[in-house]
Amino acid sequence: MKKTPLRDGAAIRRERLQMIVEMVRREPGIRITKIQVQMAMRTGLTKKRVSEYVKELVEGELLVEEEGHFKVARKQ
């Protein structure tokens, strides 16, 4: 009998994206290196994967990057 996973890949990905947004919300001006280290400690993600997630959040206009520092985008 095959066990069904408690969380699928999409749910895990969504949680990780939300973790990054919340991290930036709590610490506006955070740098990518700190985001990468904190996510590695919490989830085991590589620096490359965290960078991809952050890039996606910037492209989706949820995060804003200014001179290497990140903040949550203002709601319209």
N, CA, C and O atoms as CSV, one atom per row, in Angstrom:
chain,resi,resn,atom,element,x,y,z
A,1,MET,N,N,0.840,-1.180,0.000
A,1,MET,CA,C,0.000,0.000,0.000
A,1,MET,C,C,0.887,1.246,0.000
A,1,MET,O,O,1.797,1.379,0.818
A,2,LYS,N,N,0.605,2.141,-0.922
A,2,LYS,CA,C,1.411,3.350,-1.063
A,2,LYS,C,C,0.902,4.444,-0.127
A,2,LYS,O,O,-0.294,4.727,-0.070
A,3,LYS,N,N,1.835,5.050,0.605
A,3,LYS,CA,C,1.459,6.157,1.498
A,3,LYS,C,C,1.364,7.443,0.694
A,3,LYS,O,O,2.176,7.681,-0.200
A,4,THR,N,N,0.389,8.261,1.006
A,4,THR,CA,C,0.285,9.557,0.358
A,4,THR,C,C,1.032,10.573,1.216
A,4,THR,O,O,0.933,10.552,2.443
A,5,PRO,N,N,1.782,11.466,0.562
A,5,PRO,CA,C,2.535,12.457,1.343
A,5,PRO,C,C,1.582,13.409,2.071
A,5,PRO,O,O,0.498,13.725,1.580
A,6,LEU,N,N,2.010,13.852,3.237
A,6,LEU,CA,C,1.195,14.802,3.994
A,6,LEU,C,C,1.122,16.148,3.277
A,6,LEU,O,O,0.101,16.834,3.321
A,7,ARG,N,N,2.218,16.515,2.618
A,7,ARG,CA,C,2.255,17.770,1.865
A,7,ARG,C,C,2.849,17.482,0.503
A,7,ARG,O,O,3.843,16.765,0.393
A,8,ASP,N,N,2.251,18.033,-0.521
A,8,ASP,CA,C,2.820,17.838,-1.854
A,8,ASP,C,C,3.872,18.909,-2.132
A,8,ASP,O,O,4.052,19.833,-1.340
A,9,GLY,N,N,4.560,18.777,-3.257
A,9,GLY,CA,C,5.634,19.707,-3.600
A,9,GLY,C,C,5.178,21.149,-3.691
A,9,GLY,O,O,5.898,22.058,-3.278
A,10,ALA,N,N,3.986,21.365,-4.230
A,10,ALA,CA,C,3.475,22.735,-4.370
A,10,ALA,C,C,3.227,23.371,-3.004
A,10,ALA,O,O,3.501,24.555,-2.809
A,11,ALA,N,N,2.714,22.596,-2.069
A,11,ALA,CA,C,2.450,23.116,-0.724
A,11,ALA,C,C,3.754,23.480,-0.026
A,11,ALA,O,O,3.838,24.508,0.645
A,12,ILE,N,N,4.763,22.643,-0.185
A,12,ILE,CA,C,6.065,22.916,0.427
A,12,ILE,C,C,6.679,24.173,-0.181
A,12,ILE,O,O,7.212,25.019,0.537
A,13,ARG,N,N,6.602,24.293,-1.499
A,13,ARG,CA,C,7.143,25.467,-2.195
A,13,ARG,C,C,6.447,26.741,-1.745
A,13,ARG,O,O,7.095,27.757,-1.492
A,14,ARG,N,N,5.129,26.683,-1.647
A,14,ARG,CA,C,4.340,27.842,-1.195
A,14,ARG,C,C,4.760,28.256,0.216
A,14,ARG,O,O,4.921,29.445,0.489
A,15,GLU,N,N,4.939,27.280,1.115
A,15,GLU,CA,C,5.376,27.574,2.483
A,15,GLU,C,C,6.735,28.262,2.487
A,15,GLU,O,O,6.959,29.205,3.247
A,16,ARG,N,N,7.630,27.792,1.645
A,16,ARG,CA,C,8.970,28.376,1.599
A,16,ARG,C,C,8.948,29.796,1.063
A,16,ARG,O,O,9.652,30.665,1.576
A,17,LEU,N,N,8.143,30.040,0.033
A,17,LEU,CA,C,7.999,31.402,-0.493
A,17,LEU,C,C,7.420,32.319,0.582
A,17,LEU,O,O,7.883,33.446,0.756
A,18,GLN,N,N,6.421,31.842,1.294
A,18,GLN,CA,C,5.822,32.633,2.365
A,18,GLN,C,C,6.826,32.890,3.491
A,18,GLN,O,O,6.824,33.966,4.089
A,19,MET,N,N,7.684,31.904,3.781
A,19,MET,CA,C,8.723,32.080,4.804
A,19,MET,C,C,9.657,33.227,4.438
A,19,MET,O,O,10.020,34.045,5.283
A,20,ILE,N,N,10.042,33.273,3.160
A,20,ILE,CA,C,10.946,34.334,2.704
A,20,ILE,C,C,10.268,35.692,2.815
A,20,ILE,O,O,10.875,36.646,3.301
A,21,VAL,N,N,9.019,35.793,2.373
A,21,VAL,CA,C,8.302,37.069,2.458
A,21,VAL,C,C,8.183,37.508,3.915
A,21,VAL,O,O,8.395,38.681,4.222
A,22,GLU,N,N,7.850,36.596,4.805
A,22,GLU,CA,C,7.715,36.934,6.223
A,22,GLU,C,C,9.054,37.359,6.823
A,22,GLU,O,O,9.105,38.284,7.633
A,23,MET,N,N,10.122,36.696,6.434
A,23,MET,CA,C,11.454,37.051,6.906
A,23,MET,C,C,11.800,38.491,6.512
A,23,MET,O,O,12.313,39.262,7.323
A,24,VAL,N,N,11.509,38.838,5.250
A,24,VAL,CA,C,11.785,40.185,4.754
A,24,VAL,C,C,10.851,41.199,5.424
A,24,VAL,O,O,11.257,42.328,5.699
A,25,ARG,N,N,9.617,40.804,5.685
A,25,ARG,CA,C,8.668,41.697,6.362
A,25,ARG,C,C,9.177,42.049,7.772
A,25,ARG,O,O,9.084,43.196,8.209
A,26,ARG,N,N,9.713,41.043,8.467
A,26,ARG,CA,C,10.223,41.259,9.827
A,26,ARG,C,C,11.518,42.060,9.853
A,26,ARG,O,O,11.823,42.735,10.837
A,27,GLU,N,N,12.279,41.980,8.760
A,27,GLU,CA,C,13.580,42.652,8.726
A,27,GLU,C,C,13.781,43.372,7.396
A,27,GLU,O,O,14.548,42.913,6.550
A,28,PRO,N,N,13.086,44.513,7.208
A,28,PRO,CA,C,13.243,45.265,5.955
A,28,PRO,C,C,14.705,45.664,5.770
A,28,PRO,O,O,15.374,46.063,6.723
A,29,GLY,N,N,15.185,45.555,4.554
A,29,GLY,CA,C,16.573,45.895,4.267
A,29,GLY,C,C,17.508,44.698,4.357
A,29,GLY,O,O,18.721,44.846,4.206
A,30,ILE,N,N,16.962,43.522,4.599
A,30,ILE,CA,C,17.763,42.304,4.714
A,30,ILE,C,C,18.503,42.039,3.402
A,30,ILE,O,O,17.994,42.335,2.321
A,31,ARG,N,N,19.696,41.484,3.508
A,31,ARG,CA,C,20.507,41.167,2.327
A,31,ARG,C,C,20.295,39.707,1.930
A,31,ARG,O,O,19.882,38.884,2.748
A,32,ILE,N,N,20.579,39.398,0.674
A,32,ILE,CA,C,20.349,38.052,0.145
A,32,ILE,C,C,21.132,37.002,0.924
A,32,ILE,O,O,20.633,35.898,1.142
A,33,THR,N,N,22.344,37.328,1.345
A,33,THR,CA,C,23.152,36.332,2.062
A,33,THR,C,C,22.492,35.908,3.370
A,33,THR,O,O,22.536,34.734,3.737
A,34,LYS,N,N,21.889,36.845,4.064
A,34,LYS,CA,C,21.210,36.503,5.317
A,34,LYS,C,C,19.958,35.675,5.042
A,34,LYS,O,O,19.664,34.735,5.780
A,35,ILE,N,N,19.221,36.013,3.992
A,35,ILE,CA,C,18.049,35.218,3.609
A,35,ILE,C,C,18.493,33.788,3.294
A,35,ILE,O,O,17.859,32.824,3.724
A,36,GLN,N,N,19.581,33.663,2.542
A,36,GLN,CA,C,20.072,32.345,2.153
A,36,GLN,C,C,20.476,31.511,3.367
A,36,GLN,O,O,20.133,30.331,3.450
A,37,VAL,N,N,21.195,32.109,4.298
A,37,VAL,CA,C,21.655,31.376,5.481
A,37,VAL,C,C,20.470,30.962,6.344
A,37,VAL,O,O,20.396,29.818,6.791
A,38,GLN,N,N,19.546,31.888,6.581
A,38,GLN,CA,C,18.396,31.555,7.422
A,38,GLN,C,C,17.535,30.468,6.792
A,38,GLN,O,O,17.059,29.575,7.493
A,39,MET,N,N,17.329,30.529,5.482
A,39,MET,CA,C,16.533,29.495,4.813
A,39,MET,C,C,17.273,28.156,4.802
A,39,MET,O,O,16.647,27.103,4.917
A,40,ALA,N,N,18.591,28.191,4.665
A,40,ALA,CA,C,19.364,26.951,4.725
A,40,ALA,C,C,19.219,26.309,6.096
A,40,ALA,O,O,19.074,25.091,6.197
A,41,MET,N,N,19.255,27.104,7.139
A,41,MET,CA,C,19.127,26.581,8.501
A,41,MET,C,C,17.728,26.016,8.749
A,41,MET,O,O,17.584,25.000,9.429
A,42,ARG,N,N,16.715,26.656,8.213
A,42,ARG,CA,C,15.332,26.223,8.452
A,42,ARG,C,C,14.888,25.071,7.554
A,42,ARG,O,O,14.145,24.187,7.982
A,43,THR,N,N,15.357,25.091,6.294
A,43,THR,CA,C,14.801,24.149,5.316
A,43,THR,C,C,15.834,23.265,4.633
A,43,THR,O,O,15.484,22.235,4.056
A,44,GLY,N,N,17.100,23.658,4.692
A,44,GLY,CA,C,18.134,22.919,3.983
A,44,GLY,C,C,18.292,23.323,2.530
A,44,GLY,O,O,19.052,22.695,1.794
A,45,LEU,N,N,17.591,24.353,2.109
A,45,LEU,CA,C,17.692,24.803,0.720
A,45,LEU,C,C,19.089,25.321,0.413
A,45,LEU,O,O,19.770,25.858,1.287
A,46,THR,N,N,19.510,25.155,-0.837
A,46,THR,CA,C,20.797,25.693,-1.271
A,46,THR,C,C,20.686,27.193,-1.517
A,46,THR,O,O,19.590,27.730,-1.677
A,47,LYS,N,N,21.843,27.860,-1.543
A,47,LYS,CA,C,21.865,29.295,-1.837
A,47,LYS,C,C,21.253,29.572,-3.204
A,47,LYS,O,O,20.523,30.547,-3.381
A,48,LYS,N,N,21.554,28.712,-4.163
A,48,LYS,CA,C,21.026,28.889,-5.521
A,48,LYS,C,C,19.507,28.829,-5.534
A,48,LYS,O,O,18.863,29.669,-6.161
A,49,ARG,N,N,18.924,27.850,-4.853
A,49,ARG,CA,C,17.470,27.699,-4.827
A,49,ARG,C,C,16.819,28.901,-4.136
A,49,ARG,O,O,15.798,29.404,-4.604
A,50,VAL,N,N,17.403,29.360,-3.031
A,50,VAL,CA,C,16.852,30.530,-2.326
A,50,VAL,C,C,16.906,31.750,-3.247
A,50,VAL,O,O,15.953,32.528,-3.308
A,51,SER,N,N,18.011,31.915,-3.954
A,51,SER,CA,C,18.123,33.034,-4.899
A,51,SER,C,C,17.043,32.973,-5.974
A,51,SER,O,O,16.486,34.001,-6.360
A,52,GLU,N,N,16.749,31.768,-6.454
A,52,GLU,CA,C,15.695,31.602,-7.452
A,52,GLU,C,C,14.334,31.991,-6.874
A,52,GLU,O,O,13.540,32.653,-7.542
A,53,TYR,N,N,14.069,31.582,-5.643
A,53,TYR,CA,C,12.807,31.947,-4.993
A,53,TYR,C,C,12.704,33.468,-4.821
A,53,TYR,O,O,11.661,34.056,-5.105
A,54,VAL,N,N,13.783,34.097,-4.358
A,54,VAL,CA,C,13.773,35.549,-4.151
A,54,VAL,C,C,13.574,36.258,-5.491
A,54,VAL,O,O,12.809,37.219,-5.572
A,55,LYS,N,N,14.246,35.797,-6.529
A,55,LYS,CA,C,14.085,36.397,-7.859
A,55,LYS,C,C,12.630,36.302,-8.319
A,55,LYS,O,O,12.075,37.254,-8.866
A,56,GLU,N,N,12.031,35.147,-8.091
A,56,GLU,CA,C,10.630,34.953,-8.464
A,56,GLU,C,C,9.719,35.908,-7.698
A,56,GLU,O,O,8.776,36.453,-8.272
A,57,LEU,N,N,9.985,36.114,-6.420
A,57,LEU,CA,C,9.176,37.023,-5.603
A,57,LEU,C,C,9.351,38.471,-6.049
A,57,LEU,O,O,8.402,39.252,-5.989
A,58,VAL,N,N,10.560,38.843,-6.499
A,58,VAL,CA,C,10.800,40.195,-7.027
A,58,VAL,C,C,10.062,40.354,-8.352
A,58,VAL,O,O,9.411,41.372,-8.586
A,59,GLU,N,N,10.164,39.346,-9.218
A,59,GLU,CA,C,9.467,39.406,-10.512
A,59,GLU,C,C,7.955,39.470,-10.319
A,59,GLU,O,O,7.257,40.114,-11.103
A,60,GLY,N,N,7.450,38.814,-9.290
A,60,GLY,CA,C,6.027,38.835,-8.981
A,60,GLY,C,C,5.598,40.069,-8.207
A,60,GLY,O,O,4.434,40.203,-7.830
A,61,GLU,N,N,6.548,40.974,-7.972
A,61,GLU,CA,C,6.310,42.248,-7.298
A,61,GLU,C,C,5.839,42.088,-5.860
A,61,GLU,O,O,5.124,42.945,-5.340
A,62,LEU,N,N,6.239,40.993,-5.214
A,62,LEU,CA,C,5.965,40.825,-3.786
A,62,LEU,C,C,7.114,41.378,-2.957
A,62,LEU,O,O,6.915,41.851,-1.838
A,63,LEU,N,N,8.324,41.313,-3.518
A,63,LEU,CA,C,9.502,41.889,-2.876
A,63,LEU,C,C,10.102,42.940,-3.798
A,63,LEU,O,O,9.943,42.886,-5.018
A,64,VAL,N,N,10.794,43.899,-3.188
A,64,VAL,CA,C,11.496,44.944,-3.928
A,64,VAL,C,C,12.953,44.894,-3.496
A,64,VAL,O,O,13.258,44.758,-2.311
A,65,GLU,N,N,13.850,45.006,-4.473
A,65,GLU,CA,C,15.285,45.014,-4.184
A,65,GLU,C,C,15.836,46.400,-4.482
A,65,GLU,O,O,15.633,46.941,-5.569
A,66,GLU,N,N,16.533,46.967,-3.510
A,66,GLU,CA,C,17.165,48.278,-3.687
A,66,GLU,C,C,18.592,48.191,-3.189
A,66,GLU,O,O,18.840,48.035,-1.994
A,67,GLU,N,N,19.527,48.293,-4.120
A,67,GLU,CA,C,20.959,48.280,-3.807
A,67,GLU,C,C,21.353,47.087,-2.940
A,67,GLU,O,O,22.108,47.228,-1.979
A,68,GLY,N,N,20.844,45.935,-3.286
A,68,GLY,CA,C,21.216,44.719,-2.576
A,68,GLY,C,C,20.436,44.435,-1.313
A,68,GLY,O,O,20.709,43.454,-0.622
A,69,HIS,N,N,19.471,45.276,-1.002
A,69,HIS,CA,C,18.639,45.107,0.186
A,69,HIS,C,C,17.199,44.836,-0.252
A,69,HIS,O,O,16.730,45.404,-1.239
A,70,PHE,N,N,16.508,43.976,0.477
A,70,PHE,CA,C,15.156,43.597,0.107
A,70,PHE,C,C,14.139,44.090,1.111
A,70,PHE,O,O,14.407,44.168,2.310
A,71,LYS,N,N,12.956,44.425,0.595
A,71,LYS,CA,C,11.812,44.775,1.439
A,71,LYS,C,C,10.548,44.268,0.767
A,71,LYS,O,O,10.542,43.978,-0.430
A,72,VAL,N,N,9.484,44.165,1.541
A,72,VAL,CA,C,8.207,43.742,0.994
A,72,VAL,C,C,7.615,44.909,0.221
A,72,VAL,O,O,7.635,46.048,0.687
A,73,ALA,N,N,7.090,44.620,-0.957
A,73,ALA,CA,C,6.488,45.667,-1.793
A,73,ALA,C,C,5.233,46.201,-1.131
A,73,ALA,O,O,4.513,45.470,-0.451
A,74,ARG,N,N,4.986,47.457,-1.334
A,74,ARG,CA,C,3.748,48.061,-0.818
A,74,ARG,C,C,2.560,47.515,-1.559
A,74,ARG,O,O,2.626,47.245,-2.759
A,75,LYS,N,N,1.471,47.353,-0.838
A,75,LYS,CA,C,0.234,46.901,-1.482
A,75,LYS,C,C,-0.378,48.078,-2.212
A,75,LYS,O,O,-0.354,49.209,-1.727
A,76,GLN,N,N,-0.925,47.800,-3.379
A,76,GLN,CA,C,-1.553,48.848,-4.190
A,76,GLN,C,C,-2.932,49.173,-3.683
A,76,GLN,O,O,-3.610,50.034,-4.246
